Amino acid sequence: MTFDRRAAVLVAVLAGCLVLPACSGPPTVVAAKPSRVGTPAAGTAPAASPAESTGPAPSPSVELPTPDAVGGVPDAARLLQLVLQRGEAVGVPGPDEVREAHPSELRPMTPEERANPCTTMWALLRQKGARAAITQMFTADAPGDPVHFLASYSGTGAETTFAQLRTALAACPRQNDEGREVTVRYEDLDGAEFPEDTVRIRMTFRDEGAQAPTEVMERIVTRVGACISDLVGMGPEPHTPVSEQAVLRQIQRLRAAQGL
């Protein structure tokens, strides 16, 4: 599948509830941060299976990036240098499989989008409010041609965005999308190498009348300094989890570049 085709499919899914009448509702009050693995916020359930063992952090031969000035916010050109490199993830990204987000895609959320948790969740997962963002495609059978989103935020934007995402996830356990039921579950990843702001999200898409999920989307979202990394895999059930090792390597790259 080509980059443009895969990107179009994911954008269609990620757009999700942004135009759904079922997503209307009262403003969401920011909730307290949930505990670590095993105790997600009220209204959610643990992910389908415990997080896989991370093992030692990966250390491929690819050199880590040279640090920028502490406190700096990577622009799009710098983000393109910080994405996973050959040998650091399942699948090999080609030169035509990384693209920069247009500024129009990163516009801040509107009051209407902020008015309910489901549209807020989808908007934040689409990097709304980011300073810069890139999309990286991989060619791999498992988990289903994964896609990596990497965004940077000014000031305390990354921390605020991640907190808002937690709240939206907790308040949107289920939604309907034109006859398709979407169930959202998440858990904190509990591992020494992961930053505190790291969650694994599992979304199941079930067609009306179906006995089993039609599709499953799994993602690991993590904040490292001014950046948020989001590795996504989508496919039929049973679904292969996205790679924790690839996420850990991305964390290494972001920490090194930001002097963390």
N, C-alpha and C positions, 0 to 999 in steps of 0.2 A: 504494500500500500504506500502511495507517495506521501510526502510530507504534507502537501496541501490537503489531500483527501483525509488523512488521519487527523490533521488539525481541524478540519471542518467538522468531522464527527465529534471530536472532543468539545469543540466550542459549542456545538448544538446541545450536548449533554450538560456542559458546565453552565450554559445559559439558564438551564433548569427552570426554576420557579420565578424568574425575573418578570415574567409577563402573566403569571397565573393569578386569577381571581382568588383561588383558594389560599393564597399566601397573604391576603390582607389580614390586618389585625392590629391590636393596640401596640404602642411603643414598648420596646423591651427594656427592662431595667437590668443593668449590668450585674451579674451574679458573682458570688465569691468563687474563686478559682477552685476547681475540684481537686480531690486528693490524687495521689499517684495511682498506679495500676490497681485495678480491682474495685475502685470506688468512684466511678464516673458520677457526674453531677446528676441531680434528681431529674427524672424523665428520660434518662438514657439507660442503656444496658451495656455491659462489657462487649467488646468486639467478639466475633464468632470464636476466635481461638486465642490463647495467650500469645504474647509477642515471642517471636523466635529468639533463641539465644544469639546474642550478637557476637560473642567470642572476642578475640583481640581486634583492635582497630586495624583496618587495612593499611598497608604501607607499600603500594606499588612503586616501581622505579621512577614514575613521573614526578618531577620536582614540584614542590608546593610553590605557590606564587610569592613574589616579593611583597613584603608588607607595605601598605599605604600609610599615610599619616594617621595616627590614632584619632578616632572621631570622625574620619572622613566618610562620605557616603558614596559608594560606587555608582558611577553613571553606567549607561548601557554598554559603552565600549569596554569598561572594566568588567562588567558582569559577563560579557562574552569571553573574557580571559579566565574567569573563575569557575566556569561550568566544568563538569566532569570531562576528563580527557581519556584518550584511548587506554584501555587496560584498567580503568577505574570503575567500570560498571559493566553489567551484562549487556552485550551488544556493542557495536562500534558506531558512534555517530559519524555521519558523513559531513562533508563541508557544506552541503545544502540543507542540513537538518537542524540548523539553529537559526532562529529569527528574533528580531527585536520587536517589542510591542510598540505600536504607534501611540503617541501621547493621548489620542482620543480614547483609546482602550483603557487608559488608566485614570480617567476622570474620577473625582471623588464621588461617593455615593450621594444620591439625591435624598431629600427628606422622605420621599415615598419608599425608597429602598430601605432606609433605616427604620421604617415604621413597623417592620415585622421580622422575626428571626430567620425565616427561610430565605427571603430575598437578600437579607444581610449576609447570611452564610455564603450563598452563591456569589454575591458581589465581591466579598473578601477573598474567596478562592480564585476569583478572576483578577486579583491584584488591583482592585479599585483603590485609588488613593496613593499608589506607589509612585516613587519618583522615576524609576526605570524598571523594566522587566524584560526578560527573554524567555523563549520557549525552546527546549531542546528535545529532539526526537531520538529514539533508539530503535534499532532493529533487533528484536529478540522474540523468540517464541513464547517465553514466559518472563514476566506476566503480560502477554499480549501487547507487544510494541509499547513499552512504557514511555511516558512523557514526563519531562522535568520542567517545572516552572521555577524561575529564580528572580526575585524582585528586591529592590532596595527602597528604603523609606527615609525621609528626612527627619531630623530631630528624634523624638520618641515615637515616631510613627509606626515602626515595626513592633515595638512592645505593645502599643495601644491596639494595633490591628490584631495581634495574636490574642490579646485579652478579649476583644470583641468577637473573634472567631470562636473562642471557647464558649462564650455566652450564647452565641447563635446556635452552635452545635447542641448545647444542652436544651435549648428551647425549641428545636425543630427535629424531634425524633422521627416524625413521619409526615409525609405530604402526598398529595395526589397530583399527577401530571397527565391530564387528559386521558384518564382511564388506566394509567400506570401508577402503581404505588411505589413510592421511594421511601425506604427505611434507612435512617441514619444512626449509626452507632460509632462510638469512639472510645479510646482509652489512652492514658498517658503511657509513653514508652519508658520502661524502668531499666535503665542501663547506665553504667558509669560514664560511658563515652558520649551519651546524648545530653544536650542542653536541657535545662528544666522545662523550657517551652518546646515540647515535642509531643505530638499526638499522632496516633494511628487512627485513620477514619475508614470505615467500611460502609458503603452505600449499596443496597440491593434494589434493583429495579424489577418489579414484578408486574407483568401484564394482567389486566383484569381477567379473572377466571383461571389464571395459571396456578399450578400446584407448587411450582418451584421458581426461584428467581430467573428472570430472563437474562439479566446481565448483572455483574458485580463490579463495582469500582472500589479499589482500595488505594489509599494514599497515605504517605507519611509527610507531615508538615512540621517543620522545625524553624525556630528563630535563632539566628546566630548574629548577635550585634544588631547592625542596621539592616540585615537581610533576612528574608524568609524564603526557605527552600521547600518545594512541594513536589514530591515524586509520585506519579500516578500510574496505576495499571488498571486495565479494564478488560473484562472478558466474561465468558460463560462460567457457571458453577460446575465442578469445583474450581475455584480460582486460586492460582498461585500467588502467594503474598509478594508484595514488592520487596526489593532487596534492602535489608537494613545495612548491609555492607556498603552499598553504593551511597546511601544517605550518610553513613559515617565518614566516608571519604569526602563527600561534599562539605560536611561540617569541618573536617580538617582544612580544606582549602579556604573556607570562609574565615575560620579563626586565624589562619596564617596571614591572610591578606589584610585583616583588620587589626592585627597585633593583639589578639585576644588570648 
